[in-house]
Amino acid sequence: MMGFLDVALIVLLGIAGLLFLALQSWLAATVVRRVVGVPIGWPRSIAVGFVMSGAMALTVQYLFRAGTDANPTGLDVSPMVALLLLVLAVCWTFALGVGALVFLEAAFPTGTLPGFSQIFTGWKARRRRTRRYADVISIAVRHGLGSRLRGFGRDEGFGQDAKTARALRNALNEAGVTFIKLGQMLSPRRDLLPEVFIRELESLQSNAAPEPWEAIQLAITESLGRPLAEVFSQVDPVPLAAASVAQVHQATLLDGSDVVLKVQRPGALDQVTLDTDIILRLARWLNTTTPWGKSLGVLTLARGFADSLEEELDYRVELDNMRSIEASLAHSGTFAVAVPHAHHELSSERLLVMDRLPGRPVSSAGALLTSLSAGERRALAETLLGATLEQIISDGVFHADLHAGNIFITPEGTLGLLDFGSVGRLDPATQTALGMMLYAIDKNDAAGATDALIELLDRPEDLDERALERSLGQLLTRFRPGFGPGGSQRMFGDLFALVIAHKFAVPAQIGAAFRALAAVEGTLLVIDPSMDLVAAARSEGSRLMDGKLKIGNLKGEFEQRMMQLLPLVNRLPRRLNKITEDLEHGRFSMRVRVLDHPSDRRFLTGLFQQLIVAVLAGSAVLGAILLITSNEGPLLTGDIHLYGFFGFVLLFGGFVLGMRALMLVFKRNAGD
């Protein structure tokens, strides 16, 4: 029987063997990654290295004893020939490992499969995500959208488009708040979706059944960090409004002030986080598997949506937005639009406390609007339009969600704004470009409108400016003042069609401004159905730009530009003197670098690398085939000639180079 020391020795030898095998696998994986030239994941590299090590060990065991008594069935060759065959066999084992790794990387690129640690962790989150996947897919299939994932609105009749759009709206409504917000975010994107889809998505609503008061009371207490009685003298348990994310309750502070509490529903953040994760995963899948997904940039849209929704769920961001809009309206002082004052000392990430705004939202103020005269309604509509355009063009900070439910009419007949979760910001150059476009439209200046549109949007590479100017000129002629109610909607639709036809890209903040204008258009028609929005927008935009073009403003703008040019002017005499001296003495020269940008140099370098590797691989394979089929040279074994042996060595080099060329192609395609 074996003693304790014998067992311990066997165990130590086994551990040493495993460690040696692991080290050998790691070395093999490192060499393979280096040869392939692409950062492939370590788990699959080590797995391939482990298999290679095992295959090499078996090959060594077989060939090292070739022709000896210990291996009577092996090859009958001399030890030197056996060593050469051993080296060749090890090389081909390595080559097959490279091929296996290239196949794995082509079929399942690094990063597409869950990591090693993720396989054994996160089961609870994965189970919740799977259940939610099943819910979303069942909703889509139930509404007849299962066969539409290859693309909406592509090569279909109008009737089928309308049916699909209604099904999409109903599915988003049923899927919950995150998907409703997604539809609302896409509703102004006429550059991405057909008009029939835009109309359906604009009608999405996020109303929901109220949460029990006990749960809301606990959420308020947790956000305040103290009992309600220490802050409020009274809180109405019946909500004023209930949406999928939040509820609104009336309350009274201890000092008697009437306030409104916007409370985030318990569990809303977890649900939105889960849904946004699903949307991002679906966007990645659509971006790689569908042509329309990649052309529309669904992954970029999904990431932007997730970021904006994360901001909307943080009421501290909304608190800052309220302050910005309030300061903007107070600074202009032109239009009487109220913004409720927020109590920042009582507000938090999940709770927003603000003064109560008297009145009713436009969406439910039919009786109040009916009691107003036509002139009063027109004045309200002009105030709302003027305030919106002034925020966009003059201040650069604007409310981006001006639908009828977010605009209040007070008993005194003034306007107020609510819900500042979505606020857009424009830089001064964009404000000026947008204002100049409205100014040019008012003056029927097609050339000026074209220049402003090019400055406003991302210019496409193959833009035909003359064709764009002619199209804009026809648009301006068609939509002159006096076109009547509803004309602006058609004008904006035609303008977006023109933008799409000339392949412009719409930046996110410009899209937010267009979304604000599209939303306020519907509200304006509710306030004053007879309003000529085309004429009003043209005159208001012209008024704002006239204010910017006053002598005082132009003088300040000129002084600012001159201050920027001052350092250049200071250096200009010295530079002119140097140029004239160089010209006089024949030393003037110009240096032009064709490939000045690093990305251009990287592109050409990568292209030449692929070409060189491919040529070397092809040459090696052709040379190997000639040597293997020559059947010349001394015999190493009964069937293998020396030239054939060299052919297999050369074929090994060609195979490895070919695999490297393939991986370089995969890497470039993934980068594109």
C-alpha positions as CSV (number, residue, x, y, z in Angstrom):
1,M,0.0,0.0,0.0
2,M,1.1,3.5,-0.7
3,G,2.1,5.7,2.2
4,F,1.1,9.2,2.9
5,L,4.3,10.6,1.3
6,D,3.6,8.7,-1.9
7,V,0.1,10.1,-2.2
8,A,1.4,13.6,-1.5
9,L,4.1,13.2,-4.1
10,I,1.5,12.1,-6.7
11,V,-0.8,15.0,-5.8
12,L,2.1,17.5,-6.0
13,L,3.2,16.0,-9.4
14,G,-0.4,16.3,-10.6
15,I,-0.6,20.0,-9.5
16,A,2.7,20.7,-11.1
17,G,1.5,19.1,-14.3
18,L,-1.7,21.1,-14.3
19,L,0.3,24.3,-13.6
20,F,2.7,23.4,-16.5
21,L,-0.3,22.8,-18.8
22,A,-1.9,26.1,-17.8
23,L,1.4,27.9,-18.4
24,Q,1.8,26.2,-21.7
25,S,-1.8,27.1,-22.7
26,W,-1.2,30.7,-21.7
27,L,2.0,30.9,-23.7
28,A,0.2,29.3,-26.7
29,A,-2.7,31.7,-26.4
30,T,-0.3,34.7,-26.2
31,V,1.5,33.6,-29.3
32,V,-1.7,33.0,-31.2
33,R,-3.1,36.4,-30.3
34,R,0.2,38.0,-31.4
35,V,0.2,36.2,-34.7
36,V,-3.4,37.0,-35.5
37,G,-2.8,40.7,-34.7
38,V,-6.3,41.4,-33.2
39,P,-7.1,41.7,-29.4
40,I,-9.2,38.5,-29.1
41,G,-10.8,37.6,-25.8
42,W,-8.6,35.8,-23.3
43,P,-11.1,33.0,-22.4
44,R,-11.4,31.7,-25.9
45,S,-7.7,32.2,-26.6
46,I,-6.7,30.1,-23.5
47,A,-9.3,27.5,-24.4
48,V,-7.8,27.1,-27.9
49,G,-4.3,27.2,-26.3
50,F,-5.3,24.3,-23.9
51,V,-6.6,22.2,-26.8
52,M,-3.4,23.0,-28.8
53,S,-1.2,22.0,-25.8
54,G,-3.1,18.7,-25.5
55,A,-2.7,18.0,-29.3
56,M,1.0,18.9,-29.2
57,A,1.5,16.5,-26.2
58,L,-0.1,13.6,-28.1
59,T,2.0,14.5,-31.2
60,V,5.2,14.6,-29.3
61,Q,4.4,11.3,-27.6
62,Y,3.8,9.6,-30.9
63,L,6.6,11.0,-33.0
64,F,9.3,11.2,-30.3
65,R,9.3,7.3,-30.1
66,A,9.0,6.8,-33.9
67,G,10.9,3.7,-35.0
68,T,11.8,2.7,-31.5
69,D,10.9,-0.4,-29.5
70,A,8.7,1.7,-27.2
71,N,6.5,2.5,-30.3
72,P,6.7,-0.4,-32.7
73,T,3.6,0.9,-34.6
74,G,5.1,4.4,-35.2
75,L,6.9,5.7,-38.3
76,D,10.0,3.8,-39.3
77,V,12.3,6.9,-39.6
78,S,15.6,8.1,-38.1
79,P,15.5,10.3,-35.0
80,M,16.6,13.3,-37.0
81,V,13.7,12.9,-39.5
82,A,11.3,12.2,-36.6
83,L,12.5,15.5,-35.1
84,L,11.8,17.4,-38.3
85,L,8.3,15.8,-38.6
86,L,7.7,16.7,-35.0
87,V,8.5,20.3,-35.6
88,L,6.2,20.3,-38.7
89,A,3.4,18.6,-36.8
90,V,3.7,21.1,-33.9
91,C,3.6,24.0,-36.4
92,W,0.4,22.6,-38.0
93,T,-1.2,22.0,-34.7
94,F,-0.5,25.7,-34.0
95,A,-1.9,26.7,-37.4
96,L,-5.1,24.7,-36.8
97,G,-5.4,26.5,-33.4
98,V,-5.1,29.9,-35.3
99,G,-7.8,28.7,-37.7
100,A,-10.1,27.7,-34.9
101,L,-9.6,31.1,-33.2
102,V,-10.3,33.0,-36.4
103,F,-13.5,30.9,-36.9
104,L,-14.7,31.6,-33.4
105,E,-14.0,35.3,-33.8
106,A,-15.8,35.4,-37.1
107,A,-18.8,33.5,-35.8
108,F,-18.9,35.1,-32.3
109,P,-16.9,38.3,-32.1
110,T,-15.3,39.2,-28.8
111,G,-17.8,41.0,-26.6
112,T,-21.0,39.4,-28.1
113,L,-21.1,36.5,-25.6
114,P,-21.4,36.9,-21.9
115,G,-18.2,36.9,-19.9
116,F,-16.9,34.0,-17.9
117,S,-18.0,35.7,-14.6
118,Q,-21.4,36.6,-16.0
119,I,-22.2,32.9,-16.7
120,F,-22.2,32.2,-13.0
121,T,-23.5,35.5,-11.6
122,G,-26.4,37.8,-12.2
123,W,-29.0,35.0,-12.6
124,K,-31.7,37.1,-10.9
125,A,-31.2,40.0,-13.3
126,R,-31.0,37.7,-16.3
127,R,-34.2,36.0,-15.3
128,R,-36.0,39.3,-14.9
129,R,-34.7,40.5,-18.3
130,T,-35.8,37.2,-19.9
131,R,-39.3,37.6,-18.5
132,R,-39.4,41.2,-19.7
133,Y,-38.1,40.1,-23.1
134,A,-40.9,37.6,-23.3
135,D,-43.5,40.3,-22.3
136,V,-42.3,42.7,-24.9
137,I,-42.1,40.1,-27.7
138,S,-45.6,38.8,-26.8
139,I,-47.0,42.3,-26.9
140,A,-45.4,42.9,-30.3
141,V,-46.7,39.6,-31.7
142,R,-50.1,40.2,-30.3
143,H,-50.4,43.5,-32.1
144,G,-49.1,41.9,-35.4
145,L,-45.6,43.4,-35.3
146,G,-43.7,40.2,-35.3
147,S,-43.2,40.2,-39.1
148,R,-42.4,43.9,-39.3
149,L,-39.0,43.9,-37.6
150,R,-37.2,43.9,-40.9
151,G,-38.3,47.5,-41.4
152,F,-41.3,49.8,-41.0
153,G,-42.8,51.7,-43.9
154,R,-40.6,50.1,-46.5
155,D,-42.2,49.2,-49.9
156,E,-45.7,49.1,-48.5
157,G,-49.0,50.6,-49.5
158,F,-50.5,53.5,-47.5
159,G,-53.2,51.2,-46.0
160,Q,-50.7,48.7,-44.7
161,D,-48.5,51.6,-43.4
162,A,-51.4,53.0,-41.4
163,K,-52.3,49.7,-40.0
164,T,-48.7,49.0,-38.9
165,A,-48.4,52.5,-37.4
166,R,-51.6,52.0,-35.3
167,A,-50.3,48.6,-34.2
168,L,-47.0,50.1,-33.2
169,R,-48.7,52.9,-31.1
170,N,-50.9,50.3,-29.3
171,A,-48.0,48.1,-28.6
172,L,-45.9,50.9,-27.2
173,N,-48.8,52.0,-25.0
174,E,-49.2,48.5,-23.6
175,A,-45.4,48.0,-23.1
176,G,-45.2,50.7,-20.5
177,V,-43.6,54.1,-19.8
178,T,-40.2,53.4,-21.3
179,F,-41.5,52.4,-24.6
180,I,-44.1,55.3,-24.5
181,K,-41.2,57.7,-24.0
182,L,-39.3,56.1,-26.8
183,G,-42.3,56.7,-29.1
184,Q,-42.7,60.2,-28.0
185,M,-39.0,60.8,-28.6
186,L,-39.3,59.5,-32.2
187,S,-42.6,61.4,-32.9
188,P,-40.9,64.6,-34.2
189,R,-38.3,62.7,-36.2
190,R,-39.8,63.2,-39.7
191,D,-36.3,62.7,-41.0
192,L,-36.4,59.0,-39.8
193,L,-40.1,57.9,-40.0
194,P,-42.9,58.3,-42.5
195,E,-45.7,60.8,-41.8
196,V,-48.3,58.1,-41.0
197,F,-46.1,56.9,-38.1
198,I,-45.4,60.4,-36.9
199,R,-49.2,61.0,-36.5
200,E,-49.7,57.9,-34.5
201,L,-46.7,58.4,-32.2
202,E,-47.8,61.9,-31.5
203,S,-50.9,60.5,-29.8
204,L,-49.1,58.4,-27.3
205,Q,-50.1,59.1,-23.7
206,S,-48.4,57.9,-20.5
207,N,-51.5,58.0,-18.1
208,A,-51.8,55.2,-15.6
209,A,-53.8,54.0,-12.7
210,P,-52.9,55.8,-9.4
211,E,-50.5,54.1,-7.0
212,P,-52.0,53.4,-3.5
213,W,-51.5,56.3,-1.1
214,E,-49.6,54.2,1.4
215,A,-46.8,53.5,-1.1
216,I,-46.7,57.2,-2.3
217,Q,-46.6,58.4,1.4
218,L,-43.7,56.1,2.1
219,A,-41.8,57.4,-1.0
220,I,-42.4,61.0,0.1
221,T,-41.2,60.3,3.6
222,E,-38.0,58.6,2.4
223,S,-37.2,61.4,0.0
224,L,-37.8,64.1,2.7
225,G,-35.9,62.1,5.3
226,R,-38.6,63.1,7.9
227,P,-42.3,62.6,8.6
228,L,-44.8,64.5,6.4
229,A,-46.2,66.3,9.4
230,E,-42.9,68.2,9.9
231,V,-43.1,69.7,6.5
232,F,-46.7,69.8,5.4
233,S,-49.9,70.7,7.2
234,Q,-51.9,68.8,4.7
235,V,-51.3,66.4,1.7
236,D,-54.2,65.4,-0.5
237,P,-54.1,61.6,-0.9
238,V,-56.1,61.8,-4.2
239,P,-53.6,62.6,-7.0
240,L,-54.2,65.5,-9.4
241,A,-52.6,63.4,-12.1
242,A,-51.1,59.9,-12.4
243,A,-48.6,58.9,-15.1
244,S,-46.5,55.8,-15.5
245,V,-43.5,57.3,-13.8
246,A,-44.8,59.8,-11.3
247,Q,-47.9,61.1,-9.5
248,V,-48.8,64.7,-8.6
249,H,-50.5,65.6,-5.3
250,Q,-51.6,68.8,-3.8
251,A,-50.2,69.9,-0.4
252,T,-49.9,72.8,1.9
253,L,-46.7,73.8,3.7
254,L,-46.6,74.7,7.4
255,D,-46.5,78.4,6.4
256,G,-49.8,78.0,4.5
257,S,-48.3,78.0,1.0
258,D,-50.0,75.8,-1.6
259,V,-47.6,73.5,-3.3
260,V,-47.6,70.5,-5.6
261,L,-45.6,67.3,-5.1
262,K,-44.3,65.4,-8.0
263,V,-43.5,61.9,-6.6
264,Q,-41.7,59.2,-8.5
265,R,-43.5,55.9,-8.3
266,P,-41.8,53.2,-6.2
267,G,-40.2,50.7,-8.6
268,A,-40.4,53.1,-11.6
269,L,-36.6,53.5,-11.8
270,D,-36.0,49.7,-11.7
271,Q,-38.5,49.2,-14.4
272,V,-37.1,51.9,-16.6
273,T,-33.6,50.7,-16.1
274,L,-34.6,47.2,-17.1
275,D,-36.5,48.4,-20.2
276,T,-33.7,50.7,-21.3
277,D,-31.2,47.8,-21.0
278,I,-33.5,45.8,-23.3
279,I,-33.9,48.6,-25.8
280,L,-30.1,49.0,-26.0
281,R,-29.7,45.3,-26.5
282,L,-32.4,45.3,-29.2
283,A,-30.8,48.3,-30.8
284,R,-27.4,46.6,-31.0
285,W,-29.1,43.5,-32.6
286,L,-31.0,45.6,-35.1
287,N,-27.8,47.6,-35.9
288,T,-26.0,44.4,-36.8
289,T,-28.7,42.3,-38.4
290,T,-31.0,44.7,-40.3
291,P,-30.0,47.1,-43.1
292,W,-32.5,49.8,-42.0
293,G,-31.2,49.6,-38.4
294,K,-27.7,50.5,-39.4
295,S,-28.7,53.2,-41.9
296,L,-30.9,54.9,-39.3
297,G,-28.3,54.6,-36.6
298,V,-30.7,52.9,-34.1
299,L,-27.9,52.3,-31.7
300,T,-27.0,56.0,-31.5
301,L,-30.7,56.9,-31.1
302,A,-31.1,54.3,-28.3
303,R,-28.1,55.6,-26.4
304,G,-29.3,59.2,-26.7
305,F,-32.8,58.1,-25.6
306,A,-31.4,56.2,-22.6
307,D,-29.3,59.2,-21.5
308,S,-32.3,61.6,-21.8
309,L,-34.6,59.3,-19.9
310,E,-32.0,58.9,-17.2
311,E,-32.1,62.7,-16.8
312,E,-35.9,62.9,-16.8
313,L,-35.9,60.4,-13.9
314,D,-33.6,62.6,-11.8
315,Y,-35.7,65.4,-10.6
316,R,-32.7,67.4,-9.6
317,V,-32.1,67.9,-13.3
318,E,-35.7,69.1,-13.7
319,L,-35.1,71.5,-10.8
320,D,-32.1,73.0,-12.6
321,N,-34.2,73.2,-15.8
322,M,-37.0,75.1,-14.1
323,R,-34.5,77.6,-12.8
324,S,-33.0,78.0,-16.3
325,I,-36.3,78.6,-17.9
326,E,-37.5,80.9,-15.1
327,A,-34.3,83.0,-15.4
328,S,-34.7,83.1,-19.2
329,L,-38.3,84.3,-19.2
330,A,-37.5,86.8,-16.4
331,H,-34.5,88.1,-18.4
332,S,-36.5,88.8,-21.5
333,G,-39.5,90.3,-19.8
334,T,-41.3,90.5,-23.2
335,F,-43.9,87.8,-22.6
336,A,-46.0,87.1,-19.4
337,V,-45.4,83.4,-19.0
338,A,-45.3,82.0,-15.5
339,V,-43.0,79.2,-14.2
340,P,-43.8,77.7,-10.8
341,H,-41.2,78.4,-8.1
342,A,-39.4,75.2,-6.9
343,H,-38.5,74.5,-3.3
344,H,-35.0,73.1,-3.8
345,E,-34.5,72.5,0.0
346,L,-37.4,70.0,-0.1
347,S,-36.8,68.5,-3.5
348,S,-34.6,65.5,-4.2
349,E,-33.8,62.9,-6.8
350,R,-37.2,61.3,-6.6
351,L,-39.4,64.2,-5.2
352,L,-40.0,67.7,-6.7
353,V,-41.8,70.3,-4.6
354,M,-43.1,73.4,-6.4
355,D,-45.6,76.2,-5.9
356,R,-49.1,75.4,-7.2
357,L,-49.9,77.0,-10.5
358,P,-53.6,78.1,-10.6
359,G,-55.6,77.3,-13.6
360,R,-56.0,74.3,-15.9
361,P,-53.9,72.8,-18.7
362,V,-54.9,73.7,-22.2
363,S,-55.8,70.1,-22.9
364,S,-58.7,70.3,-20.4
365,A,-59.5,74.1,-20.5
366,G,-62.2,74.0,-23.1
367,A,-64.7,75.9,-21.0
368,L,-62.2,78.5,-20.0
369,L,-61.1,79.1,-23.6
370,T,-64.7,79.3,-24.7
371,S,-65.3,82.1,-22.2
372,L,-62.5,84.2,-23.8
373,S,-63.0,86.5,-26.8
374,A,-61.4,85.8,-30.1
375,G,-58.9,88.6,-29.5
376,E,-57.9,87.2,-26.1
377,R,-57.4,83.8,-27.5
378,R,-55.3,85.2,-30.4
379,A,-53.2,87.2,-27.9
380,L,-52.6,84.0,-25.8
381,A,-51.5,82.1,-28.9
382,E,-49.2,84.9,-30.0
383,T,-47.7,85.1,-26.5
384,L,-47.0,81.4,-26.4
385,L,-45.4,81.4,-29.9
386,G,-43.4,84.4,-29.2
387,A,-42.1,83.1,-25.8
388,T,-41.2,79.8,-27.5
389,L,-39.3,81.4,-30.4
390,E,-37.6,83.8,-28.0
391,Q,-36.4,80.9,-25.8
392,I,-35.0,79.1,-28.9
393,I,-33.5,82.0,-30.9
394,S,-32.5,84.6,-28.2
395,D,-31.9,82.6,-25.0
396,G,-30.8,79.2,-26.3
397,V,-32.6,77.5,-23.4
398,F,-36.1,76.2,-24.2
399,H,-38.9,73.9,-23.0
400,A,-38.7,70.9,-25.4
401,D,-42.1,69.3,-24.6
402,L,-44.7,72.0,-25.1
403,H,-47.8,69.8,-25.6
404,A,-51.2,70.9,-24.4
405,G,-50.9,69.1,-21.1
406,N,-47.8,71.1,-20.1
407,I,-49.2,74.6,-20.7
408,F,-51.6,76.1,-18.2
409,I,-54.1,78.9,-18.6
410,T,-54.6,80.8,-15.3
411,P,-58.0,82.3,-14.3
412,E,-56.5,85.8,-15.1
413,G,-56.0,84.6,-18.7
414,T,-52.2,84.3,-18.6
415,L,-50.0,81.3,-19.5
416,G,-47.8,79.0,-17.4
417,L,-45.4,76.1,-18.1
418,L,-45.1,72.8,-16.4
419,D,-43.0,69.6,-16.6
420,F,-39.4,70.6,-17.3
421,G,-38.0,67.1,-17.6
422,S,-37.1,67.8,-21.2
423,V,-35.2,71.1,-21.9
424,G,-33.1,71.8,-24.9
425,R,-30.0,74.0,-25.2
426,L,-28.6,75.7,-28.3
427,D,-25.2,77.3,-28.7
428,P,-25.1,80.9,-29.9
429,A,-24.1,80.0,-33.5
430,T,-27.0,77.6,-33.8
431,Q,-29.4,80.2,-32.4
432,T,-28.2,82.7,-34.9
433,A,-28.5,80.2,-37.8
434,L,-32.0,79.3,-36.8
435,G,-33.0,82.9,-36.5
436,M,-31.5,83.8,-39.8
437,M,-33.4,81.0,-41.5
438,L,-36.7,82.3,-40.1
439,Y,-35.7,85.9,-41.1
440,A,-34.8,84.7,-44.6
441,I,-38.1,82.8,-44.9
442,D,-40.0,86.0,-43.9
443,K,-38.1,88.0,-46.5
444,N,-38.6,85.2,-49.2
445,D,-34.8,85.1,-49.5
446,A,-34.2,81.6,-50.8
447,A,-30.4,82.1,-50.9
448,G,-30.3,83.3,-47.3
449,A,-32.5,80.5,-46.2
450,T,-30.2,78.0,-47.9
451,D,-27.1,79.3,-46.3
452,A,-28.8,79.3,-42.9
453,L,-30.0,75.7,-43.4
454,I,-26.5,74.5,-44.3
455,E,-25.1,76.3,-41.2
456,L,-27.8,74.8,-39.0
457,L,-27.6,71.1,-40.1
458,D,-24.8,68.7,-40.7
459,R,-23.8,69.3,-44.4
460,P,-23.8,66.2,-46.6
461,E,-20.7,65.6,-48.7
462,D,-22.4,65.6,-52.1
463,L,-24.8,68.5,-51.5
464,D,-26.1,70.3,-54.6
465,E,-26.6,73.8,-53.3
466,R,-28.3,75.1,-56.4
467,A,-30.9,72.3,-56.3
468,L,-31.4,73.0,-52.6
469,E,-31.9,76.7,-53.2
470,R,-34.4,76.1,-55.9
471,S,-36.4,73.7,-53.7
472,L,-36.4,76.1,-50.8
473,G,-37.5,78.9,-53.2
474,Q,-40.5,76.8,-54.3
475,L,-41.3,76.1,-50.7
476,L,-41.3,79.8,-49.7
477,T,-43.5,80.7,-52.7
478,R,-46.0,78.0,-51.8
479,F,-46.3,78.9,-48.1
480,R,-46.7,82.7,-48.2
481,P,-48.5,84.5,-45.3
482,G,-52.2,84.1,-45.4
483,F,-52.0,80.4,-46.2
484,G,-54.4,79.7,-43.4
485,P,-54.7,77.4,-40.4
486,G,-52.8,74.1,-40.7
487,G,-50.4,75.6,-43.2
488,S,-47.4,75.4,-40.8
489,Q,-47.9,71.7,-40.3
490,R,-47.7,71.1,-44.1
491,M,-44.8,73.6,-44.4
492,F,-42.8,71.8,-41.7
493,G,-43.6,68.4,-43.3
494,D,-42.4,69.7,-46.7
495,L,-39.3,71.2,-45.1
496,F,-38.4,67.9,-43.4
497,A,-39.0,66.1,-46.7
498,L,-36.6,68.5,-48.3
499,V,-34.0,67.9,-45.6
500,I,-34.3,64.2,-46.1
501,A,-34.2,64.4,-49.9
502,H,-30.9,66.3,-49.7
503,K,-29.5,63.8,-47.1
504,F,-28.9,66.3,-44.3
505,A,-28.3,64.9,-40.8
506,V,-30.3,66.6,-38.0
507,P,-28.2,67.1,-34.7
508,A,-30.0,66.1,-31.5
509,Q,-30.4,69.6,-30.2
510,I,-31.8,70.9,-33.5
511,G,-34.2,67.9,-33.4
512,A,-35.3,69.0,-29.9
513,A,-36.0,72.5,-31.2
514,F,-38.1,71.2,-34.0
515,R,-39.8,68.9,-31.6
516,A,-40.7,71.9,-29.4
517,L,-42.1,73.8,-32.4
518,A,-44.1,70.8,-33.6
519,A,-45.5,70.3,-30.1
520,V,-46.4,74.0,-29.6
521,E,-48.1,74.0,-33.0
522,G,-50.8,71.6,-31.8
523,T,-51.3,73.6,-28.6
524,L,-51.6,76.9,-30.5
525,L,-54.4,75.5,-32.7
526,V,-56.2,74.4,-29.6
527,I,-56.0,77.9,-28.2
528,D,-56.8,79.7,-31.4
529,P,-57.9,77.4,-34.3
530,S,-58.1,80.4,-36.7
531,M,-54.5,81.4,-36.2
532,D,-52.3,81.6,-39.3
533,L,-49.2,79.9,-37.9
534,V,-47.1,80.5,-41.0
535,A,-47.6,84.2,-40.9
536,A,-47.2,84.4,-37.1
537,A,-44.0,82.4,-37.1
538,R,-42.5,84.4,-40.0
539,S,-43.3,87.8,-38.4
540,E,-42.2,86.7,-34.9
541,G,-38.9,85.3,-36.2
542,S,-38.3,88.5,-38.2
543,R,-39.0,90.6,-35.1
544,L,-36.5,88.7,-33.0
545,M,-33.8,89.0,-35.7
546,D,-34.6,92.7,-36.1
547,G,-33.8,93.0,-32.4
548,K,-30.5,91.2,-32.9
549,L,-29.6,93.4,-35.9
550,K,-30.0,96.7,-34.0
551,I,-27.0,99.0,-34.1
552,G,-26.2,98.5,-30.4
553,N,-26.3,94.7,-30.7
554,L,-24.3,94.7,-33.9
555,K,-21.7,97.0,-32.3
556,G,-21.3,94.6,-29.4
557,E,-21.0,91.7,-31.8
558,F,-18.4,93.5,-33.9
559,E,-16.3,94.5,-30.8
560,Q,-16.4,90.8,-29.6
561,R,-15.1,89.6,-33.0
562,M,-12.4,92.3,-33.1
563,M,-11.2,91.2,-29.7
564,Q,-10.9,87.7,-31.1
565,L,-8.9,89.0,-34.1
566,L,-6.6,91.3,-32.0
567,P,-3.9,88.7,-31.5
568,L,-3.8,87.9,-35.2
569,V,-3.6,91.6,-36.1
570,N,-0.7,92.0,-33.7
571,R,1.3,89.2,-35.4
572,L,0.3,90.1,-38.9
573,P,3.1,92.8,-39.7
574,R,5.8,90.4,-38.6
575,R,4.4,87.6,-40.7
576,L,4.0,89.8,-43.8
577,N,7.6,91.1,-43.4
578,K,8.9,87.5,-43.3
579,I,6.9,86.5,-46.4
580,T,8.2,89.5,-48.4
581,E,11.8,88.9,-47.3
582,D,11.5,85.2,-48.4
583,L,10.1,86.2,-51.7
584,E,12.9,88.8,-52.2
585,H,15.7,86.3,-51.5
586,G,14.1,83.3,-53.2
587,R,13.5,81.4,-50.0
588,F,9.7,81.3,-50.2
589,S,8.3,77.8,-50.2
590,M,5.1,75.9,-49.5
591,R,4.7,72.5,-47.8
592,V,1.6,70.5,-48.5
593,R,0.9,67.2,-46.7
594,V,-1.5,65.1,-48.6
595,L,-2.0,62.7,-45.7
596,D,-1.9,65.2,-42.9
597,H,-4.7,63.7,-40.8
598,P,-3.7,60.7,-38.6
599,S,-6.9,58.8,-39.6
600,D,-5.9,59.0,-43.3
601,R,-2.5,57.6,-42.5
602,R,-3.9,54.8,-40.4
603,F,-6.3,53.9,-43.2
604,L,-3.6,53.7,-45.8
605,T,-1.2,51.8,-43.4
606,G,-3.9,49.3,-42.7
607,L,-4.7,48.9,-46.4
608,F,-1.1,48.3,-47.3
609,Q,-0.8,45.8,-44.4
610,Q,-3.7,43.8,-45.7
611,L,-2.4,43.9,-49.2
612,I,1.1,42.8,-48.2
613,V,-0.1,40.0,-45.9
614,A,-2.5,38.8,-48.6
615,V,0.2,38.8,-51.3
616,L,2.6,36.9,-49.1
617,A,0.0,34.4,-48.1
618,G,-1.0,33.8,-51.7
619,S,2.6,33.4,-52.8
620,A,3.4,31.1,-50.0
621,V,0.4,28.8,-50.8
622,L,1.2,28.7,-54.5
623,G,4.9,27.9,-53.8
624,A,3.8,25.2,-51.3
625,I,1.5,23.6,-53.8
626,L,4.3,23.5,-56.4
627,L,6.7,21.9,-53.9
628,I,4.2,19.4,-52.5
629,T,3.2,18.2,-56.0
630,S,6.8,18.0,-57.4
631,N,7.6,14.6,-55.9
632,E,11.3,15.4,-56.1
633,G,14.2,15.4,-53.6
634,P,15.5,12.8,-51.1
635,L,12.8,10.7,-49.4
636,L,12.4,11.4,-45.7
637,T,9.8,8.6,-45.3
638,G,8.4,6.1,-47.7
639,D,6.0,8.7,-49.1
640,I,7.3,12.2,-48.2
641,H,10.0,13.9,-50.2
642,L,12.3,16.6,-48.9
643,Y,10.7,19.2,-51.2
644,G,7.3,18.1,-50.1
645,F,8.4,18.6,-46.5
646,F,9.5,22.2,-47.4
647,G,6.2,22.6,-49.2
648,F,4.2,21.8,-46.0
649,V,6.4,24.2,-44.1
650,L,5.7,26.9,-46.6
651,L,2.0,26.0,-46.6
652,F,2.0,26.5,-42.8
653,G,3.4,30.0,-43.3
654,G,0.8,30.8,-46.0
655,F,-2.0,29.5,-43.9
656,V,-1.1,31.6,-40.8
657,L,-0.6,34.7,-43.0
658,G,-4.0,34.0,-44.6
659,M,-5.7,33.8,-41.2
660,R,-4.0,37.1,-40.2
661,A,-5.3,38.8,-43.3
662,L,-8.8,37.5,-42.6
663,M,-8.7,38.9,-39.1
664,L,-7.5,42.2,-40.3
665,V,-10.5,42.3,-42.7
666,F,-12.9,41.4,-39.8
667,K,-11.4,44.1,-37.6
668,R,-11.8,46.7,-40.3
669,N,-15.4,45.8,-41.0
670,A,-16.2,45.8,-37.3
671,G,-14.6,49.3,-37.1
672,D,-16.7,50.6,-40.0
